[in-house]
Amino acid sequence: MSTADNAGQTTRRGLPAGVWALGFVSMFMDISSEMIHALLPVYMVAVLGTSSLTVGIIEGIAEATASITKVFSGALSDWLGKRKLLAALGYGLAAITKPIFPLAPSIGWLVTARFIDRIGKGIRGAPRDALIADITPPEQRGAGFGLRQSLDTIGAFVGPLLAIALMWATADHFQAVFWIAVIPAFVAVFLIVFAVKEPARPAGQRKVRMPLRRSELRLLTATFWLVVAVATVFTLARFSEAFLILRAQSVGLSLALVPIVLVVMNLAYSLSAYPVGVLADRVSRPMLLAVGLLFLVVADFVLALVPDIAGLLIGVVLWGLHMGFTQGLLATLVADAAPAELRGTAFGVFNLITGIALLVASVVAGLLWDQIGPQATFLAGAVFALVTLVGLLTFRTRLSKPGNR
């Protein structure tokens, strides 16, 4: 019996229904999160008077917190053999912390809310990705991760659109928008509890007692660690999207229109992620990843050197395309390289290391922005993207071995 059969009915497009359900869970939670996050950097800088460096530190710490949590939740899902429980717990925690954002009277409260929200993301991330790999047949894995990423990203541009409309309707009342963002978060929790079915552990699969023990980590393949190395350098080039929002403000967009940056970026992201995932099941995954890196290099140069609204929009579209070409593919490569019984641990380790890189990247980006200017931030990103591209092309044959699939 296939993993898709174990997970329940498949859709007429061939992908298991559980993958679609998890995609919609991600979509609704992202609508909620992005309604808040599209406004949060500007709210902190323009309303609370924080610096760009502070924004970078907060964003980096928030994402690093999520990444650290993913290690333990991923390992726990391998030990329990149950992934849905932890994923639902993570979405639930994120939902119940959303009301903190409209109630926060100071930057300290916002940092706390962002911190707890990211713990929820950390708890759900690795088990959810491992669950998708468990549900999806290997020959459809690229499509499965691409679909989940596309639906997730639809939420990521619907959220900012709602934020723009609501900022206009409420005369720039940040707290009112933050309150409305609470609703889709609880819709996501409802869906994962009632619409997602977890497949039974395959008969004969080895039970893992201590996933983070050295002897277990040694079972993670050399190819897996190569994927982690490439992704880590790549993450140094891909600092927080908060700096795209700040760039929009620096070229003259009004507060109410600043979220359009995330709308445009995520539209490009969502439209490309699923087709790229489908294509990745048929052609070389590393070469598709290389295309994504080229998009990032060009995006950084445009954002650095064309300081007007037209250049901003072009750069943001290219940034979204680079996300569509890379994020689902990196998850697919991790799933390809990791033993089935250690997938949760593998995703957790992957996210921990890349999360630390994102912390470093966001802090450096904020420092460069404050000390030199936006151009330095984006040009530094382009350099790291080019370094990643060289490394990826050097090891593309190793990453493309049929045995890794």
C-alpha positions as CSV (number, residue, x, y, z in Angstrom):
1,M,0.0,0.0,0.0
2,S,1.4,3.4,-1.0
3,T,1.9,6.3,1.4
4,A,-0.7,8.2,-0.5
5,D,-3.2,5.4,0.1
6,N,-2.3,5.3,3.8
7,A,-3.0,9.1,4.0
8,G,-6.4,8.7,2.5
9,Q,-7.9,9.6,-0.8
10,T,-5.9,11.2,-3.5
11,T,-7.1,14.2,-5.6
12,R,-7.8,13.9,-9.3
13,R,-4.5,15.7,-9.9
14,G,-2.7,12.7,-8.2
15,L,-1.4,14.4,-5.1
16,P,-2.7,13.0,-1.8
17,A,-5.5,15.0,-0.2
18,G,-3.4,15.4,3.0
19,V,-0.9,17.5,1.0
20,W,-3.7,19.8,-0.2
21,A,-5.1,20.1,3.4
22,L,-1.7,21.0,4.8
23,G,-1.3,23.6,2.1
24,F,-4.5,25.3,3.0
25,V,-3.5,25.2,6.7
26,S,-0.3,27.0,5.8
27,M,-2.3,29.4,3.6
28,F,-4.6,30.6,6.3
29,M,-1.9,30.9,8.9
30,D,0.2,32.9,6.5
31,I,-2.7,35.2,5.8
32,S,-2.8,35.9,9.5
33,S,0.9,36.2,9.9
34,E,1.5,38.4,6.9
35,M,-1.3,40.8,7.7
36,I,0.8,41.5,10.8
37,H,4.3,41.2,9.4
38,A,3.7,43.4,6.4
39,L,3.1,46.3,8.8
40,L,5.3,45.4,11.7
41,P,8.7,46.7,10.5
42,V,7.2,50.1,9.5
43,Y,5.2,50.1,12.8
44,M,8.3,49.6,14.8
45,V,10.4,52.2,12.8
46,A,7.7,54.9,12.1
47,V,5.5,54.6,15.2
48,L,7.7,53.2,18.0
49,G,11.0,54.8,16.7
50,T,13.2,51.8,16.5
51,S,16.3,51.6,14.2
52,S,16.7,49.4,11.1
53,L,19.5,47.5,13.0
54,T,16.9,46.8,15.8
55,V,14.5,45.5,13.1
56,G,17.2,43.2,11.7
57,I,18.1,41.9,15.2
58,I,14.5,41.2,16.1
59,E,13.7,39.5,12.8
60,G,16.9,37.4,13.0
61,I,16.3,36.4,16.6
62,A,12.6,35.5,15.8
63,E,13.6,33.2,12.9
64,A,16.5,31.7,14.8
65,T,14.2,30.9,17.7
66,A,11.9,29.0,15.2
67,S,14.8,27.2,13.7
68,I,16.2,26.0,17.1
69,T,12.8,24.8,18.1
70,K,12.4,22.8,14.9
71,V,15.4,20.6,15.9
72,F,13.6,19.3,19.0
73,S,10.2,19.1,17.5
74,G,11.5,17.2,14.5
75,A,13.4,14.8,16.6
76,L,10.4,14.3,18.9
77,S,8.2,13.5,15.9
78,D,10.7,10.8,14.9
79,W,10.7,9.4,18.4
80,L,6.9,9.4,18.8
81,G,6.3,8.3,15.2
82,K,3.5,11.0,15.3
83,R,3.9,14.2,13.3
84,K,0.4,15.7,13.1
85,L,0.1,16.2,16.9
86,L,3.2,18.4,17.0
87,A,2.2,20.3,13.9
88,A,-1.2,21.1,15.3
89,L,0.3,22.2,18.6
90,G,2.6,24.6,16.8
91,Y,-0.2,26.1,14.7
92,G,-2.3,26.4,17.9
93,L,0.4,28.2,19.8
94,A,0.8,30.7,16.9
95,A,-2.9,31.3,16.8
96,I,-3.3,32.1,20.5
97,T,-0.4,34.5,20.5
98,K,-1.8,36.6,17.7
99,P,-3.9,38.8,20.0
100,I,-0.7,40.0,21.7
101,F,0.2,42.1,18.6
102,P,-2.8,44.6,18.9
103,L,-2.5,44.7,22.7
104,A,1.3,45.4,22.8
105,P,2.0,48.8,24.3
106,S,5.8,48.8,23.7
107,I,8.5,47.3,21.6
108,G,9.2,44.8,24.4
109,W,5.7,43.3,24.1
110,L,6.1,43.1,20.3
111,V,9.4,41.2,20.7
112,T,7.7,38.8,23.1
113,A,4.8,38.2,20.8
114,R,7.1,37.7,17.8
115,F,9.2,35.3,19.9
116,I,6.3,33.2,21.0
117,D,4.8,33.2,17.5
118,R,8.1,31.9,16.1
119,I,8.2,29.1,18.8
120,G,4.9,28.0,17.4
121,K,6.4,28.0,13.9
122,G,9.4,26.1,15.1
123,I,7.2,23.4,16.7
124,R,5.2,22.8,13.6
125,G,7.8,23.3,10.9
126,A,9.8,20.1,10.8
127,P,7.0,17.7,11.7
128,R,4.8,19.2,9.0
129,D,7.5,19.0,6.3
130,A,8.3,15.4,7.4
131,L,4.6,14.6,7.2
132,I,4.4,15.9,3.7
133,A,7.4,13.7,2.8
134,D,5.6,10.7,4.5
135,I,2.3,11.3,2.7
136,T,3.7,12.0,-0.8
137,P,5.0,9.3,-3.1
138,P,8.7,9.8,-3.9
139,E,8.1,10.4,-7.6
140,Q,5.8,13.3,-6.7
141,R,7.8,14.8,-3.9
142,G,8.8,17.9,-5.8
143,A,5.2,18.6,-6.7
144,G,4.1,17.9,-3.2
145,F,6.5,20.4,-1.6
146,G,5.9,22.9,-4.5
147,L,2.1,22.7,-4.0
148,R,2.4,23.3,-0.2
149,Q,4.8,26.2,-0.9
150,S,2.4,27.7,-3.5
151,L,-0.6,27.6,-1.2
152,D,1.4,28.9,1.7
153,T,2.6,31.8,-0.4
154,I,-0.9,32.6,-1.7
155,G,-1.6,33.4,2.0
156,A,1.6,35.4,2.0
157,F,0.3,37.8,-0.6
158,V,-3.4,37.8,0.4
159,G,-2.4,38.8,3.9
160,P,-0.6,42.1,2.8
161,L,-3.5,42.8,0.4
162,L,-5.9,42.6,3.3
163,A,-3.5,44.8,5.3
164,I,-3.5,47.5,2.6
165,A,-7.3,47.5,2.3
166,L,-7.8,47.5,6.1
167,M,-5.2,50.3,6.6
168,W,-7.1,52.4,4.1
169,A,-10.5,51.5,5.6
170,T,-9.4,52.2,9.2
171,A,-7.3,55.3,8.4
172,D,-4.0,53.6,9.2
173,H,-5.2,52.0,12.5
174,F,-2.5,49.4,13.0
175,Q,-4.2,47.7,16.0
176,A,-7.5,47.2,14.2
177,V,-5.7,45.3,11.4
178,F,-3.8,43.2,13.9
179,W,-7.1,42.2,15.5
180,I,-8.7,41.1,12.3
181,A,-5.6,39.0,11.6
182,V,-6.5,36.7,14.5
183,I,-9.4,35.1,12.6
184,P,-7.6,33.2,9.8
185,A,-5.1,31.9,12.4
186,F,-7.9,30.0,14.1
187,V,-9.2,28.7,10.8
188,A,-5.8,27.1,10.2
189,V,-6.0,25.3,13.5
190,F,-9.4,24.0,12.7
191,L,-8.3,22.6,9.4
192,I,-5.2,20.8,10.7
193,V,-7.2,19.2,13.5
194,F,-10.1,18.0,11.4
195,A,-8.9,17.8,7.7
196,V,-5.4,16.2,8.0
197,K,-5.0,12.5,8.4
198,E,-1.6,11.1,9.4
199,P,-0.5,7.8,7.7
200,A,0.4,4.8,9.8
201,R,4.1,4.1,10.4
202,P,5.2,1.7,7.6
203,A,5.5,-1.9,8.8
204,G,9.2,-2.7,9.5
205,Q,10.4,0.9,9.7
206,R,13.0,1.2,12.4
207,K,12.0,2.9,15.6
208,V,14.2,5.7,16.7
209,R,14.8,6.0,20.4
210,M,17.2,9.0,20.6
211,P,17.1,10.9,17.3
212,L,19.7,13.5,18.4
213,R,22.2,11.0,19.6
214,R,25.5,11.0,17.7
215,S,25.0,7.5,16.4
216,E,21.7,8.5,14.8
217,L,23.0,11.8,13.4
218,R,25.7,9.8,11.7
219,L,23.0,8.0,9.7
220,L,22.2,11.4,8.0
221,T,23.9,11.0,4.6
222,A,26.8,13.0,3.3
223,T,24.5,14.3,0.6
224,F,22.2,15.7,3.3
225,W,25.1,17.6,4.9
226,L,26.0,18.9,1.4
227,V,22.5,20.2,1.0
228,V,22.8,21.9,4.4
229,A,26.1,23.5,3.5
230,V,24.8,24.9,0.2
231,A,21.6,26.2,1.9
232,T,23.5,27.8,4.7
233,V,25.6,30.0,2.4
234,F,22.5,30.7,0.4
235,T,20.7,31.9,3.5
236,L,23.4,34.4,4.2
237,A,22.3,36.0,0.9
238,R,18.6,35.8,1.7
239,F,18.1,38.1,4.7
240,S,14.7,38.9,6.1
241,E,12.0,40.3,3.7
242,A,11.6,43.1,6.3
243,F,14.4,44.9,4.4
244,L,12.2,44.8,1.2
245,I,9.6,46.7,3.1
246,L,12.1,49.2,4.4
247,R,13.4,49.6,0.8
248,A,9.9,50.4,-0.3
249,Q,9.6,53.1,2.4
250,S,13.0,54.5,1.4
251,V,12.0,55.0,-2.3
252,G,8.9,56.9,-1.2
253,L,5.9,54.5,-0.9
254,S,3.3,55.7,1.6
255,L,2.7,53.7,4.8
256,A,-0.6,52.3,3.5
257,L,1.0,51.1,0.3
258,V,4.2,49.6,1.7
259,P,2.7,46.1,2.1
260,I,2.3,46.0,-1.8
261,V,5.9,44.8,-1.8
262,L,5.0,41.6,-0.1
263,V,2.0,41.2,-2.3
264,V,4.1,41.4,-5.5
265,M,6.9,39.2,-4.1
266,N,4.6,36.5,-2.9
267,L,2.5,36.6,-6.1
268,A,5.6,35.8,-8.1
269,Y,6.6,33.2,-5.5
270,S,3.2,31.4,-5.4
271,L,2.8,31.3,-9.2
272,S,6.3,29.8,-9.7
273,A,6.7,27.3,-6.7
274,Y,4.2,24.6,-7.8
275,P,5.3,24.5,-11.5
276,V,8.9,24.4,-10.4
277,G,8.1,21.6,-8.0
278,V,6.4,19.6,-10.8
279,L,9.4,20.3,-13.1
280,A,11.8,19.2,-10.4
281,D,10.4,15.7,-10.6
282,R,11.5,15.5,-14.2
283,V,14.7,17.5,-14.5
284,S,17.9,18.3,-12.5
285,R,16.9,19.8,-9.2
286,P,20.3,21.5,-8.6
287,M,20.1,23.2,-12.0
288,L,16.7,24.6,-11.1
289,L,18.2,25.8,-7.8
290,A,20.9,27.5,-9.8
291,V,18.3,29.4,-11.8
292,G,16.8,30.6,-8.5
293,L,20.1,31.8,-7.4
294,L,20.6,33.8,-10.6
295,F,17.2,35.4,-10.0
296,L,18.4,36.5,-6.5
297,V,21.7,38.0,-7.9
298,V,19.8,40.1,-10.4
299,A,17.2,41.1,-7.8
300,D,19.9,42.3,-5.4
301,F,21.6,44.4,-8.1
302,V,18.3,46.0,-9.2
303,L,17.3,46.8,-5.6
304,A,20.7,48.3,-4.9
305,L,21.2,50.3,-8.1
306,V,17.8,51.3,-9.3
307,P,16.4,53.5,-6.4
308,D,12.9,54.2,-7.7
309,I,9.5,52.5,-7.6
310,A,9.9,50.8,-11.0
311,G,13.3,49.3,-9.9
312,L,11.7,48.3,-6.6
313,L,8.9,46.4,-8.3
314,I,11.3,44.6,-10.7
315,G,13.6,43.6,-7.9
316,V,10.7,42.4,-5.8
317,V,9.3,40.2,-8.6
318,L,12.8,38.7,-9.2
319,W,13.1,38.1,-5.4
320,G,9.8,36.3,-5.5
321,L,10.9,34.1,-8.4
322,H,14.1,33.2,-6.6
323,M,12.0,32.0,-3.7
324,G,9.7,30.0,-5.9
325,F,12.7,28.3,-7.5
326,T,14.5,27.5,-4.3
327,Q,12.5,27.0,-1.1
328,G,10.4,24.0,-2.2
329,L,13.5,22.5,-3.9
330,L,15.6,22.7,-0.8
331,A,12.9,20.9,1.2
332,T,12.7,18.3,-1.5
333,L,16.5,17.7,-1.5
334,V,16.4,17.3,2.3
335,A,13.6,14.7,2.0
336,D,15.5,12.9,-0.8
337,A,18.7,12.6,1.3
338,A,17.3,11.8,4.7
339,P,16.4,8.3,6.0
340,A,12.6,8.0,6.4
341,E,12.8,7.3,10.1
342,L,14.9,10.4,10.6
343,R,13.1,12.9,8.4
344,G,11.8,15.0,11.3
345,T,15.3,15.2,12.7
346,A,16.8,16.0,9.3
347,F,14.4,18.9,8.7
348,G,15.0,20.2,12.2
349,V,18.8,20.2,11.8
350,F,18.5,21.8,8.4
351,N,16.3,24.6,9.8
352,L,18.5,25.1,12.8
353,I,21.6,25.7,10.8
354,T,20.0,27.8,8.2
355,G,18.1,29.7,10.9
356,I,21.4,30.7,12.5
357,A,22.6,31.8,9.1
358,L,19.4,33.9,8.8
359,L,20.1,35.6,12.1
360,V,23.6,36.5,11.0
361,A,22.4,37.7,7.6
362,S,19.6,39.9,9.1
363,V,21.9,41.5,11.7
364,V,24.6,42.2,9.1
365,A,21.9,43.5,6.7
366,G,20.6,45.9,9.3
367,L,24.1,47.0,10.2
368,L,25.1,47.7,6.6
369,W,21.8,49.6,6.1
370,D,22.4,51.8,9.1
371,Q,26.1,52.4,8.5
372,I,26.4,52.6,4.7
373,G,22.9,52.5,3.2
374,P,20.5,50.2,1.4
375,Q,22.8,49.6,-1.6
376,A,25.4,47.9,0.7
377,T,22.8,45.5,2.1
378,F,21.6,44.3,-1.3
379,L,25.1,44.2,-2.9
380,A,26.4,42.0,0.0
381,G,23.4,39.7,-0.6
382,A,24.4,39.4,-4.3
383,V,28.0,38.4,-3.4
384,F,26.8,35.6,-1.1
385,A,24.4,34.4,-3.8
386,L,27.2,34.2,-6.3
387,V,29.4,32.3,-3.8
388,T,26.5,29.8,-3.3
389,L,26.0,29.5,-7.1
390,V,29.7,28.5,-7.5
391,G,29.4,25.9,-4.8
392,L,26.1,24.5,-6.1
393,L,27.6,24.1,-9.7
394,T,30.7,22.4,-8.2
395,F,28.6,19.7,-6.5
396,R,25.6,19.5,-8.8
397,T,26.5,15.9,-9.9
398,R,26.6,14.7,-6.3
399,L,23.2,16.3,-5.6
400,S,21.7,14.9,-8.8
401,K,22.5,11.2,-8.2
402,P,19.4,9.1,-8.9
403,G,20.0,7.2,-5.6
404,N,19.3,10.4,-3.7
405,R,15.7,10.2,-4.8
